[in-house]
Amino acid sequence: MQASTHPHREIRAAHTATTVTVYQAYAPGLGLPAARDQRFPTAWKRERMTWIKPSFLWMMYRCGWATKTDQETVLAVEITREGFDHALAHACLSHYEPGTHPDREAWQSALRAAPARVQWDPERDLHLNPLPYRSLQLGLSGPASRAYADEWTIAIRDVTPLAREIHALVRAGHETAARALLPAETPYPAGPLPHLGA
């Protein structure tokens, strides 16, 4: 098998000079109003941790191509790179990692203070099988969660129809056509992130 050309941990995303697109999935009662009004409704609990994912296929893995309960509406949320970079800079890994943290106590202290946390999960292929390299999941809580909902968000699109179209092509064996519809995700210029093991 050919070795992966991707770094083991890398942020890949659809991004512009000023924005980055992340994905979330919600029940229609929350996701549809968010897309319609271009902002998260008051029912969106700003005090809870929320996880955002720059990888479209990882989101498909998580929500089962928009079939899982309360994840039937997939949103593409375009947020400011300034906000995304701020969250990364102040994030902590969600688990202790020797070499990244001096010791377990230092990690626990950093995690308590951090408004954001990071998990590196296996990227997925069109069949949602794990790949040998990892993609970012970014969890936002407290002030970061509120800023995400009310300050960083530029646009919200319902991409559920796209998810269903790609899934139908995959099931029919039309992988080339399915791949052509995927959002273009390229390495995000975050720079070295030694505090996140990347």
C-alpha positions as CSV (number, residue, x, y, z in Angstrom):
1,M,0.0,0.0,0.0
2,Q,1.3,3.5,-0.9
3,A,2.4,5.6,2.1
4,S,0.2,8.6,2.8
5,T,1.6,11.9,1.6
6,H,-0.3,13.7,4.3
7,P,1.2,14.7,7.7
8,H,-0.1,12.5,10.5
9,R,-1.9,15.5,12.0
10,E,-2.9,18.3,9.7
11,I,-5.8,20.8,9.5
12,R,-7.4,20.5,6.0
13,A,-10.4,22.8,5.3
14,A,-12.2,24.9,2.8
15,H,-10.9,28.3,3.5
16,T,-10.5,31.8,2.0
17,A,-8.2,34.7,2.9
18,T,-10.6,35.6,5.7
19,T,-12.8,32.6,6.5
20,V,-12.7,28.9,7.2
21,T,-15.6,26.4,6.8
22,V,-16.5,24.0,9.5
23,Y,-19.3,21.4,9.8
24,Q,-21.9,20.5,12.4
25,A,-25.0,18.4,12.3
26,Y,-28.2,19.1,14.2
27,A,-31.9,18.1,14.4
28,P,-33.9,19.9,11.7
29,G,-35.6,22.0,14.4
30,L,-32.3,23.7,15.1
31,G,-30.4,23.3,11.9
32,L,-33.0,24.6,9.5
33,P,-33.7,27.9,11.4
34,A,-29.9,28.5,11.7
35,A,-29.5,28.2,7.9
36,R,-32.6,30.2,7.2
37,D,-31.7,33.1,9.5
38,Q,-27.9,32.9,9.0
39,R,-27.3,32.7,12.8
40,F,-27.7,30.2,15.5
41,P,-31.1,30.6,17.2
42,T,-31.6,31.3,20.9
43,A,-32.4,27.5,21.4
44,W,-28.7,26.9,20.5
45,K,-27.2,26.5,24.0
46,R,-24.3,28.8,24.1
47,E,-23.1,27.6,27.5
48,R,-22.5,24.0,26.3
49,M,-19.4,22.7,24.5
50,T,-19.8,22.5,20.7
51,W,-17.6,20.6,18.4
52,I,-16.7,21.9,14.9
53,K,-15.1,19.9,12.2
54,P,-13.3,21.2,9.1
55,S,-13.5,17.8,7.4
56,F,-16.7,17.2,5.4
57,L,-16.1,13.4,5.3
58,W,-15.4,13.2,9.0
59,M,-18.7,15.0,9.6
60,M,-20.4,12.4,7.3
61,Y,-18.9,9.6,9.4
62,R,-20.1,11.3,12.6
63,C,-23.7,11.9,11.4
64,G,-24.0,8.8,9.1
65,W,-24.6,10.9,6.0
66,A,-27.3,12.9,7.9
67,T,-29.2,9.8,9.0
68,K,-28.5,9.7,12.7
69,T,-31.1,10.9,15.2
70,D,-30.8,14.7,15.9
71,Q,-28.1,14.9,13.2
72,E,-30.3,15.0,10.1
73,T,-29.4,18.5,9.1
74,V,-25.8,19.2,8.1
75,L,-24.6,22.7,8.3
76,A,-21.5,24.3,6.6
77,V,-20.6,27.2,8.9
78,E,-18.3,29.8,7.5
79,I,-16.4,31.5,10.4
80,T,-13.7,34.1,10.6
81,R,-10.1,32.8,10.4
82,E,-9.4,35.3,13.2
83,G,-11.8,33.4,15.5
84,F,-10.6,30.0,14.4
85,D,-7.0,30.9,14.9
86,H,-7.7,32.4,18.3
87,A,-9.4,29.1,19.3
88,L,-6.5,27.0,18.1
89,A,-4.0,29.2,19.9
90,H,-5.9,28.8,23.2
91,A,-6.9,25.2,22.8
92,C,-5.6,22.2,24.8
93,L,-5.6,18.5,23.7
94,S,-8.6,16.7,25.1
95,H,-6.3,13.9,26.4
96,Y,-2.9,13.7,28.0
97,E,0.0,13.1,25.6
98,P,3.5,12.5,26.8
99,G,5.9,14.7,24.8
100,T,3.3,17.4,24.2
101,H,2.7,18.1,27.9
102,P,5.4,18.1,30.6
103,D,3.3,15.8,32.8
104,R,-0.3,14.8,33.5
105,E,-0.8,17.6,36.1
106,A,0.3,20.3,33.6
107,W,-2.2,18.9,31.0
108,Q,-5.0,18.9,33.5
109,S,-4.3,22.5,34.5
110,A,-4.1,23.6,30.9
111,L,-7.4,21.8,30.1
112,R,-9.2,23.5,32.9
113,A,-8.1,26.9,31.7
114,A,-8.6,26.4,28.0
115,P,-11.8,27.6,26.3
116,A,-11.2,25.1,23.5
117,R,-10.0,21.6,23.2
118,V,-8.7,19.5,20.3
119,Q,-9.0,15.9,19.2
120,W,-7.2,14.4,16.2
121,D,-9.4,11.7,14.7
122,P,-8.7,9.5,11.7
123,E,-9.7,11.1,8.5
124,R,-12.3,9.1,6.5
125,D,-12.6,8.0,2.9
126,L,-15.8,8.0,0.7
127,H,-16.8,4.8,2.4
128,L,-16.2,6.4,5.8
129,N,-13.3,4.0,6.5
130,P,-10.5,5.4,8.6
131,L,-7.4,6.7,6.8
132,P,-3.8,6.6,8.3
133,Y,-3.7,10.4,8.9
134,R,-5.8,12.5,11.3
135,S,-8.1,15.5,11.0
136,L,-9.0,18.1,13.5
137,Q,-12.0,18.3,15.8
138,L,-12.2,21.5,17.7
139,G,-14.4,21.8,20.9
140,L,-15.5,25.2,22.0
141,S,-16.8,26.1,25.4
142,G,-17.6,29.1,27.5
143,P,-16.5,32.4,25.8
144,A,-15.3,30.5,22.7
145,S,-18.7,28.9,22.2
146,R,-20.5,32.2,22.6
147,A,-18.1,34.0,20.2
148,Y,-18.5,31.2,17.6
149,A,-22.2,31.6,17.6
150,D,-22.5,35.3,17.8
151,E,-19.3,36.9,16.5
152,W,-17.2,34.5,14.3
153,T,-20.0,33.1,12.2
154,I,-20.3,34.7,8.8
155,A,-22.6,32.4,6.9
156,I,-24.5,29.1,7.5
157,R,-25.5,26.8,4.7
158,D,-27.6,23.7,4.8
159,V,-25.5,21.1,2.9
160,T,-27.8,18.1,3.7
161,P,-28.9,17.8,0.0
162,L,-25.2,17.7,-1.0
163,A,-24.5,15.0,1.6
164,R,-27.4,12.9,0.3
165,E,-26.3,13.3,-3.3
166,I,-22.8,12.3,-2.6
167,H,-23.9,9.3,-0.5
168,A,-26.3,8.1,-3.3
169,L,-23.4,8.2,-5.8
170,V,-21.1,6.3,-3.4
171,R,-23.8,3.6,-2.9
172,A,-24.3,3.4,-6.7
173,G,-20.6,2.8,-7.2
174,H,-20.0,6.2,-8.9
175,E,-17.0,7.2,-6.8
176,T,-15.4,9.6,-9.3
177,A,-18.6,11.5,-9.5
178,A,-19.0,11.5,-5.7
179,R,-15.5,12.7,-5.2
180,A,-16.0,15.6,-7.7
181,L,-18.8,16.9,-5.5
182,L,-16.7,17.0,-2.2
183,P,-15.8,20.4,-0.9
184,A,-12.2,21.3,-1.8
185,E,-10.3,21.0,1.4
186,T,-6.6,22.1,1.4
187,P,-4.0,22.4,4.2
188,Y,-4.9,25.2,6.5
189,P,-2.0,27.6,7.2
190,A,-2.1,27.4,11.0
191,G,1.6,27.0,11.3
192,P,3.2,24.7,13.9
193,L,0.9,23.8,16.8
194,P,3.3,22.2,19.3
195,H,0.8,22.6,22.2
196,L,-1.6,20.5,20.1
197,G,1.0,17.9,19.1
198,A,1.1,19.1,15.5
